[in-house]
Amino acid sequence: MTGSIRRAADPLAERGVRCFERAEFERAAECFERAAAGQGARTRERAHLLSRACECRADLARALAHAQCFSRAERELASVLAHAPGSAPARLLRARLFERSGRVGEALDDLARLADSGHRSVAGVLLEACCRAALRDRAGFREALDRATALALEQPAQVMTETQAPDPPTRRALLPKLRRAVALRPAEPGSRIALAELLLDLGEGCEAELHLDAASVSRPGDSTVAILRGRALLERGAAADAVRVFEALAGFRAAPPDVCGWLGLARYHLGDLAGARSALERALLGNRRYAAAWRALALVHHAAGDLAAAARAARQAQVRHRERPEVAAAALECVAHAPDPAGLAALRRAVRLQSSYPDLRLSLARALRATGEPD
């Protein structure tokens, strides 16, 4: 969502953009709403400004949820969903807030609407499993875990990501920009890496691997390239090869939690449940808030037949969950228009919102390294 905020000629809209860039989401939303009020009743610009206000309120709701201001977060999410009922991230976050406050029925209603809209995510299905467990619906709990397992086997990256957002059409619109950036600077690995990651997100693994091969020539030991290569192998069913890639990265004593998480997921796909559990527990030692590792661990316990442990891990994925603001689109825009610092600014904004989130700081460090900044 952050990537869609654009500069505008209206002074109020300009102020809204500046507030947004400082992570002042409430002020930004108010500016966009006041700017929209000054437009005609049915103009395209008015609709655009209201959409931007909605995006700001969605980011505000996430920030409020992180600060444990749950009632205010729910009010903001209700406003977002009234304007954009198809917003999967907002509906999933509201379902999570409903579940944590004991309103399991309302959480299940939101999750059912997500499913009806065609949205599928391992995170959402595991949240449903937690709701079923709270209702002591053992059969429903097991059935939800079965669906999460099927989805994880079909789309491995779903385990490691929160939702399908940003929407594929939004991300697909970045493809021409990144391809132009690669064509203009074919020797620049940053653009190729960003393009490869986007292609993987869109299910274009074969083309992604070609760009990763080219990027590895100039960055032979780059961990980001290796992680993406392992993900590409896993998604095309080469779990054994993916395990070898991740094991090479995890061989270091201070291996990042995300590397151990991907290794655990690859071993799970290979059927090595004991090895998967070991890698995931190592990831959680490095970051207890790593919700993706908890999700994968729930699937491992379910495969091993330990429903009680699966329930505990699925619950921990909700308790430990920290949804960072959606900065991926802005970061890709930054790479596509290098040296435009918009993506780095978005990552820094996210770090200010969640300063204790280790993986977010790791993402910023990798982005800084990719652009050659020393800090």
ABEGO torsion letter per residue (X at the ends): XAAABBBBABAAAAAAAAAAAAGBAAAAAAAAAAAAAABBAABAAAAAAAAAAAAAAAAAAAAAAAAGBAAAAAAAAAAAAAABAABAAAAAAAAAAAAAAGBAAAAAAAAAAAAAAGBBBAAAAAAAAAAAAAAGBAAAAAAAAAAAAAAAAABAAAAABABAOBBAAAAAAAAAAAAAAAAABAABAAAAAAAAAAAAAAGBAAAAAAAAAAAAAABAABAAAAAAAAAAAAAAGBAAAAAAAAAAAAABAABBAAAAAAAAAAAAAAGBAAAAAAAAAAAAAABAABAAAAAAAAAAAAAAGBAAAAAAAAAAAAAABBBBBBAAAAAAAAAAAOABAAAAAAAAAAAAABAABAAAAAAAAAAAAAAGBAX
